[in-house]
Amino acid sequence: MENTIVKNGIAIKARNISKTFQISEDSHNTVKHRLFNLFNPPRTKYVPALKNLSMEIMQGECIGLLGRNGCGKSTLVKLLAGVYPSDTGYVNIQGSTMLMNLGVGMSHELTARENVYVSGSVLGLKIKEIDAIFDEIISFAELEGFVDTKIKFFSSGMVARLGFSIAVKAGADIMFLDEIFAVGDAKFQEKAIKVFESSWIQGKTVVLVSHSMEVIRKYCNRAAFMRKGELVYFGDTEQAIDLYMKDNE
Ligand SMILES: Nc1ncnc2c1ncn2[C@@H]1O[C@H](COP(=O)(O)OP(=O)(O)OP(=O)(O)O)[C@@H](O)[C@H]1O
């Protein structure tokens, strides 16, 4: 794959990004409720998941994202990876990206084979390049018997393995890893960690979401601590871990 990234340049630049989700609280789910509430529309709730966040990540860094459940880590990763647009501000990305979590970016109506080709193309690979790594992707994911099965019939661990395998073999420049060490069975987790620790990670930019301080401490050169949709701290890994631990007391 062509290497278009500027070495030691900025890989990700986010400026003033915000995201508010709109949830309709539909309590009118029975006929009786609907009849009695004809003139009383369902209420809309607004959840500010990210509030005016800015950050810069350099090429080759491994960044940890810390914060309690619901503080906005996955939303931030999805905005940086371009899964959803932000409501305000902008995100600049230098290089190809891949978001790895429980099957985001994969289409459940497509087979494993089709997903490999779609994801590979999104990562900028030509059909012939995907042909060349196809068997390796399937065998690394241990899905030889399921190549032409729609992934909606897969277990969540199988989908995660396929996503991980595509990312490893196709090699995006910027990897967003959302709790990847928490999916798959113990055997696959061990394999994932081995790959992560091998030269595969060299030169790539990684944003790692994890509730494991051991993982964050081991791999991240900097870490961000988030609280209620805000970036409270971004810098020294130990300092970020400290803030996170205090927030859990
Ligand atoms: N698609 C969505 N629609 C509505 N609300 C959402 C959506 N995604 C996230 N939220 C809300 O936004 C807030 C932040 O969620 P997010 O998943 O980013 O948190 P998180 O820090 O990754 O949490 P966790 O550690 O539990 O994975 C939460 O209040 C959540 O309910």
The ligand as an SDF file (V2000), in Angstrom:
LIG
                    3D

 31 33  0  0  0  0  0  0  0  0999 V2000
  -25.7960    6.1120   19.0930 N   0  0  0  0  0  0  0  0  0  0  0  0
  -26.1160    6.6950   20.2370 C   0  0  0  0  0  0  0  0  0  0  0  0
  -27.3630    7.1970   20.4180 N   0  0  0  0  0  0  0  0  0  0  0  0
  -27.6880    7.8050   21.5740 C   0  0  0  0  0  0  0  0  0  0  0  0
  -26.8490    7.9960   22.6190 N   0  0  0  0  0  0  0  0  0  0  0  0
  -25.6020    7.5330   22.4830 C   0  0  0  0  0  0  0  0  0  0  0  0
  -25.1590    6.8500   21.3050 C   0  0  0  0  0  0  0  0  0  0  0  0
  -23.8560    6.5220   21.4560 N   0  0  0  0  0  0  0  0  0  0  0  0
  -23.5080    6.9410   22.6910 C   0  0  0  0  0  0  0  0  0  0  0  0
  -24.5390    7.5570   23.3140 N   0  0  0  0  0  0  0  0  0  0  0  0
  -24.5060    8.1850   24.6520 C   0  0  0  0  0  0  0  0  0  0  0  0
  -23.3920    9.0550   24.6910 O   0  0  0  0  0  0  0  0  0  0  0  0
  -22.7150    8.9600   25.9350 C   0  0  0  0  0  0  0  0  0  0  0  0
  -21.2640    8.5560   25.7040 C   0  0  0  0  0  0  0  0  0  0  0  0
  -21.2350    7.2040   25.2620 O   0  0  0  0  0  0  0  0  0  0  0  0
  -19.8880    6.4560   24.8070 P   0  0  0  0  0  0  0  0  0  0  0  0
  -20.2930    5.1160   24.2790 O   0  0  0  0  0  0  0  0  0  0  0  0
  -19.1010    7.3330   23.9430 O   0  0  0  0  0  0  0  0  0  0  0  0
  -19.1410    6.2780   26.2240 O   0  0  0  0  0  0  0  0  0  0  0  0
  -17.8740    5.4220   26.6170 P   0  0  0  0  0  0  0  0  0  0  0  0
  -16.9830    6.3010   27.4200 O   0  0  0  0  0  0  0  0  0  0  0  0
  -17.2690    4.7770   25.4120 O   0  0  0  0  0  0  0  0  0  0  0  0
  -18.5150    4.2980   27.5630 O   0  0  0  0  0  0  0  0  0  0  0  0
  -18.0800    2.7780   27.8900 P   0  0  0  0  0  0  0  0  0  0  0  0
  -16.8500    2.8370   28.7650 O   0  0  0  0  0  0  0  0  0  0  0  0
  -19.2660    2.2640   28.6370 O   0  0  0  0  0  0  0  0  0  0  0  0
  -17.8700    2.0660   26.5900 O   0  0  0  0  0  0  0  0  0  0  0  0
  -23.5070    7.9740   26.7780 C   0  0  0  0  0  0  0  0  0  0  0  0
  -24.3720    8.7140   27.6120 O   0  0  0  0  0  0  0  0  0  0  0  0
  -24.2920    7.1700   25.7670 C   0  0  0  0  0  0  0  0  0  0  0  0
  -25.5210    6.7420   26.3030 O   0  0  0  0  0  0  0  0  0  0  0  0
  1  2  1  0
  2  3  1  0
  2  7  2  0
  3  4  2  0
  4  5  1  0
  5  6  2  0
  6  7  1  0
  6 10  1  0
  7  8  1  0
  8  9  2  0
  9 10  1  0
 10 11  1  0
 11 12  1  0
 11 30  1  0
 12 13  1  0
 13 14  1  0
 13 28  1  0
 14 15  1  0
 15 16  1  0
 16 17  2  0
 16 18  1  0
 16 19  1  0
 19 20  1  0
 20 21  2  0
 20 22  1  0
 20 23  1  0
 23 24  1  0
 24 25  2  0
 24 26  1  0
 24 27  1  0
 28 29  1  0
 28 30  1  0
 30 31  1  0
M  END
$$$$
